[in-house]
Amino acid sequence: MSNYLETIYFRDEYDENSYPQKLCDYLIKQIIKPHYQNIDNKNLLDIGSGKGNHLVGFNRRGFKVFGIDKRDECIEILDQFDIRECDIEKEPFPFEENSMDLIFSKSVLEHVVNADNFLSQTYHILKPGGLAILMCPDWGTQYKIYWDDYTHVKAWTRKGLQNAMKIHNFIEVKCGLFRQLPILWKHPFLSILSDLTAMFPESFKWRDKEESDFREWIRFSKEKMLLATGVKLNE
């Protein structure tokens, strides 16, 4: 049986020009540096670190990175990093309380039934004043294709994710819609064209009948992510 990473995430994405690196750089510039003036040697945990492309991206920019995942194939991918096995729905995260400056997670929350454990443990291991950055698909713009990934178990909206973080004691909580199109990060005025593209029929996203080869501009104009941030209270 093929594993999840081979089936869903089939491309190598570790180099400087990859999307994961561009995303890491965007988050550093727009969110992390405004919070921490000096990012050198900050501890960063990637929850659901997968094949480690974001670990590589953040480490390349000076972070001391750690990962959590529960699949053996994930933990074995990059043995130079400290990636620990954990069931994030049921178990305490295998790191000390108040040990992480930053916690990052992308495309994980939609796979988690028990989000309360995920969020409470995230808060627990963040340092006071530490920053959490959570990304997941937006139900409002993806509901038509949300269950195409059969491992999705929970749908999130902007208000729902924002409120969940507040309930788990995060402060300065922000949650907005985010498009995975780096050209828009550089040229925000192009969002108008992306909004128009989002009105295209679903079938326009694909170049083939098997729906395995997608048109990036059309797909990610239509399918938005949620990008949420929250800070642990200085105790």
C-alpha positions in Angstrom: 0.0 0.0 0.0 1.3 3.5 -0.9 1.8 5.8 2.0 0.0 9.1 2.4 3.0 11.3 1.5 3.6 9.4 -1.7 0.0 9.7 -2.8 -0.9 13.2 -1.8 2.4 15.0 -1.7 4.5 13.5 -4.5 6.9 16.3 -5.4 10.3 17.0 -3.8 10.2 20.5 -2.4 13.4 21.3 -0.6 15.3 23.8 -2.7 15.5 27.6 -2.5 12.9 28.1 -5.2 10.3 25.7 -3.8 6.9 26.8 -2.6 7.6 25.7 1.0 10.7 27.9 1.1 8.8 30.8 -0.3 6.1 30.3 2.3 8.6 30.2 5.1 10.2 33.4 3.9 6.8 35.1 3.6 5.9 34.1 7.2 9.2 35.2 8.5 9.0 38.6 6.8 5.3 39.4 7.4 4.6 37.7 10.8 7.6 36.4 12.6 10.1 39.3 12.3 7.5 41.8 13.4 7.0 39.7 16.5 10.6 38.8 17.2 13.2 41.4 16.0 15.9 38.8 16.2 15.1 35.3 14.9 18.5 33.7 15.2 18.4 30.3 17.0 14.8 30.6 18.0 13.2 27.2 18.7 10.5 26.4 16.1 8.3 23.3 16.2 6.5 22.1 13.1 3.4 20.0 14.1 2.7 17.4 11.5 6.1 18.1 9.9 5.5 15.5 7.1 8.4 15.2 4.7 10.2 18.0 6.4 10.2 20.7 3.7 9.2 23.5 6.1 11.8 22.2 8.6 14.4 22.7 5.9 13.0 26.1 5.0 13.0 27.5 8.5 16.3 25.9 9.4 17.9 27.5 6.3 16.9 30.9 7.8 18.5 30.3 11.2 15.8 28.6 13.3 16.5 25.6 15.5 13.8 23.3 14.2 11.9 20.4 15.7 9.1 18.2 14.3 6.2 16.1 15.4 4.6 13.4 13.3 3.1 10.0 13.9 4.0 8.3 10.6 7.2 6.4 10.5 8.0 7.5 7.0 7.8 11.1 8.1 10.2 10.7 11.0 12.7 8.8 8.9 12.9 11.4 6.0 15.4 13.9 7.5 17.4 12.3 10.3 19.4 15.5 10.9 16.4 17.0 12.6 14.8 16.2 15.9 11.4 14.8 14.7 9.4 13.0 17.5 6.6 10.6 17.1 3.3 11.6 18.8 -0.4 11.1 18.4 -1.4 14.8 18.4 -5.0 14.0 19.2 -4.5 12.0 22.3 -1.0 12.4 23.7 1.0 15.2 25.4 3.4 16.7 23.0 6.9 15.3 23.7 8.5 18.6 24.5 8.9 20.5 27.8 6.5 23.2 28.9 7.5 26.7 27.8 10.2 25.4 25.4 9.3 26.7 22.0 9.5 30.3 20.7 7.4 29.4 17.7 5.0 26.7 16.7 4.0 26.3 13.1 1.5 23.9 11.5 0.2 23.7 7.9 -2.5 21.4 6.6 -2.8 19.4 9.8 -5.8 20.7 11.7 -8.3 19.4 9.1 -7.0 15.9 9.9 -7.5 16.2 13.7 -10.7 15.2 15.4 -9.6 16.3 18.9 -8.5 19.8 18.2 -8.7 20.6 21.9 -5.6 18.5 22.6 -3.8 19.9 19.7 -4.4 23.5 20.8 -3.9 23.0 24.5 -0.6 21.2 23.9 0.5 23.9 21.5 -0.2 26.5 24.2 1.5 24.4 26.8 4.9 24.1 25.1 5.0 27.7 23.8 7.2 30.0 25.8 5.3 33.0 27.3 5.1 35.6 24.6 5.6 32.8 22.0 3.9 32.8 18.6 1.7 30.1 17.0 1.1 30.1 13.3 -1.6 27.7 12.1 -2.7 27.1 8.5 -5.5 24.9 7.2 -8.0 24.8 4.3 -10.9 27.3 4.4 -14.2 25.4 4.4 -16.0 28.3 2.8 -14.0 28.3 -0.4 -13.2 24.5 -0.5 -16.4 22.8 0.6 -17.1 21.4 -2.9 -13.9 19.4 -3.0 -13.1 19.2 0.8 -13.8 15.5 1.1 -11.8 14.6 -2.0 -9.1 14.0 0.6 -10.6 11.2 2.5 -8.3 11.9 5.5 -10.1 15.2 6.2 -12.2 14.8 9.3 -12.9 18.4 10.4 -13.9 21.6 8.6 -12.7 25.0 9.7 -14.0 28.5 9.1 -12.2 31.8 9.9 -14.5 32.5 12.9 -14.3 28.9 14.1 -10.5 28.8 14.2 -10.2 32.2 15.7 -12.6 31.3 18.5 -10.9 28.0 19.1 -7.6 29.7 19.7 -9.2 32.3 22.0 -10.9 29.5 24.0 -7.5 28.0 24.5 -6.1 31.2 26.0 -4.2 32.6 23.0 -4.1 36.4 22.9 -3.7 38.8 19.9 -5.5 36.2 17.8 -5.9 36.9 14.1 -7.3 34.7 11.4 -7.7 35.6 7.7 -8.0 34.1 4.3 -4.7 33.3 2.4 -4.0 32.3 -1.1 -1.1 30.0 -1.9 0.1 32.1 -4.8 3.5 33.7 -4.1 3.0 36.2 -6.9 0.1 37.8 -4.9 2.4 38.2 -1.9 4.7 40.4 -4.0 1.9 42.1 -6.0 -1.3 42.3 -3.9 -3.1 44.3 -6.6 -3.3 41.1 -8.7 -5.8 39.8 -6.1 -8.5 41.4 -8.2 -7.6 39.0 -11.1 -7.5 36.1 -8.7 -10.9 37.0 -7.4 -12.3 36.9 -11.0 -10.5 33.6 -11.6 -12.2 32.1 -8.5 -15.5 32.3 -10.3 -14.4 29.8 -13.0 -16.1 26.4 -12.9 -14.3 23.7 -10.9 -13.4 21.7 -14.0 -11.1 24.6 -15.2 -8.6 23.7 -12.4 -7.6 20.5 -14.1 -5.7 19.8 -17.3 -6.7 16.1 -17.4 -9.8 14.0 -16.8 -8.1 12.1 -13.9 -7.7 15.4 -12.0 -4.1 14.8 -11.3 -2.6 17.7 -13.1 -3.9 21.1 -12.0 -3.5 24.7 -13.2 -1.9 26.4 -10.2 -3.3 29.9 -10.8 -6.9 28.7 -11.1 -6.8 26.1 -8.3 -5.2 28.4 -5.7 -7.3 31.4 -6.7 -10.4 29.3 -5.9 -9.1 27.3 -2.9 -8.1 29.6 0.0 -6.4 28.7 3.2 -6.9 30.0 6.7 -3.9 31.7 8.3 -4.2 32.1 12.0 -1.8 33.5 14.6 -1.9 33.7 18.3 0.4 34.6 21.2 0.9 32.9 24.6 0.2 35.2 27.5 3.2 36.4 29.4 2.7 34.8 32.7 
